[in-house]
Amino acid sequence: MPDAPFRLAHVSEVVTPATADGDSNWHAVRIHFDIGSFGVGAYTAEAAGDVFTSEHDEADTRHEELFYVGSGSVRFTVDGESVDVPAGTFVYVRDPALRRGATALEPGTTLLAVGGEPGKAFAVSAWEQKYVDGG
C-alpha cells in the first residue's frame, strides 16, 4: 500500500527482522514504514527486567534521543542517575555523550525511541543497516 496517504500498524504487527539475534523485543518501526527522515523503533517487554537498551552513549553518532513510555513503566539510567518512568511520559536525552539505558519494570511495557543528529540529514545507523541489508 505504498500509495496510501497514511498507514496504520499496531506495535504487534511491526515485526523484528529475523536477523535481529537477541533483539526479539525490538520492533523495526522505521523499516516497517520505510521511514527515511528519522530513526525510530519500539520495544515491548515480555517480562519485568527485560533490557530495552543497554547502557550506552551516542558519541559516535551524535544522536539526541527521545523516548516515550507507551505502556507499563521503565527504569531509565542517564548519566548514572536512575528514575522510574510511568506510561505517558517522555524522556529526552540531548547530550550524545551521556550514557543511557532502559529496563522494563512490568511485563508488556512498550517503549518508543526516536533519534537523530541535530542539523544533519538522517542516515541509517550502522547497527540497523545490517537489518536493512538482511543480515
ABEGO torsion letter per residue (X at the ends): XAABABBBBBAAABBBBAABBGAAABBBAAAAAGBAABBBBBBBBABBGBBABBBBBAAAAGBBBBBBBABEBBBBBBGGBBBBBBBGBBBBBABAABBBBBBBABBGBBBBBBBEBBGBBBBBBAAAAAAAAGX
